[in-house]
């Protein structure tokens, strides 16, 4: 599929994995709240209406020990975050401004 035929300009996947065996997982590190915050903020900025950005929940992305984790396509950029300030920085810099947030990149 060529880039001009992508349905979304950027597709964000937030790991929501929940493990029951005691190993680290993104769900225990605030992933649900982060996903809700990001989705609401993207909508508030009008990015979801235009089809520019889609924010989705994801199952295990295989990097929970580095998490919580987000991956943004088509760039394939992986991030971690601590709080909504970090989520806002990813939205403002990467999704809106097209610049990688180096301090949060994994």
N, C-alpha and C positions, 0 to 999 in steps of 0.2 A: 504494500500500500504506500503510495507516495504521500509526502508530507502535506500537500495541498488537499488531500482527500481525507485527512484525519477528522474524526467526528469532534474531538476536543483538542484544542491547542496544547493543553497540558492536563495530564491525568495524575492525580495525587492518590496514593494508596497509603493508608495509615494502618499499621499492624495492630490488630485487636486481639492477638492470640492470648488465650487463657490456658495455662498448663495446670494440671492437678497433681503433678508429681514432685512439686517443690522446686523445680528449676525456674530460673528467671523467665519472666514473660512480660510483654508490653502492656497487657491488660492491668497488671498490678502497678504499673508506673504512670497511670493517668491517661491511658490511650483513649478511653471513651470520651472523657471531658475534652481532650484536645481535638478529637475528631468533630465533636459537636461545635466547639468554638470555631474551628477552621471553616467548617461548612457554613455556619451563620455569617462569618465575616466575609467569605467569598461571595455569598448571596448579597450581603449588604453593599458590597462594592460593585455589584452588577456583573460580576464575572461569570456567574453560572447562567444567567439569562442569555448571554451572548454566545454560550457554547464554548467559551474560551477555556474554562477550568471546570473539571469534575473532581469532587472529593469523594472517595470511596473507602469503606472499611475493607480490610484485608485479613485473611487468616495469617498463619505464620509465614513470615517473610525470611525466616532462617537466620535472623541476626538479633534475636531477643537479648543476647548478652551485651549488645552494644546499644540497647534501646532505652527508651522507646524509640521506634524507628518509623520514618516516613520515606517513601521513594516517589520521585516525580518523573514521569515520562512525558515526552519522548527523550528527554535528556538523560534519564537514568541516574539522577542525582539522589544520593542517600543522605538523610539527615537524622540527627537525634535532637531532642528538645527536653527542656525541664519544665517550662510553664507557658502560659499564654503569651507572655512577652516574646518568647522564642518563636512560637507559632506565628505571631504577628510579623516578626522580622522575616520569616520565611515567605509569608504572603507578600509583604511590601517589597522586599528585595528581589526574590526569585520569581514569584508568580506575576507580579505587576512590573517590576523593574528589569527582569531578565538577568539579574546578577546572583551568582552563587554566594551563599552565606558561609564563608569559609570556616568560621568558628563553630558552626553546627554540623558541618559536613563530616560524614564518616567515610 
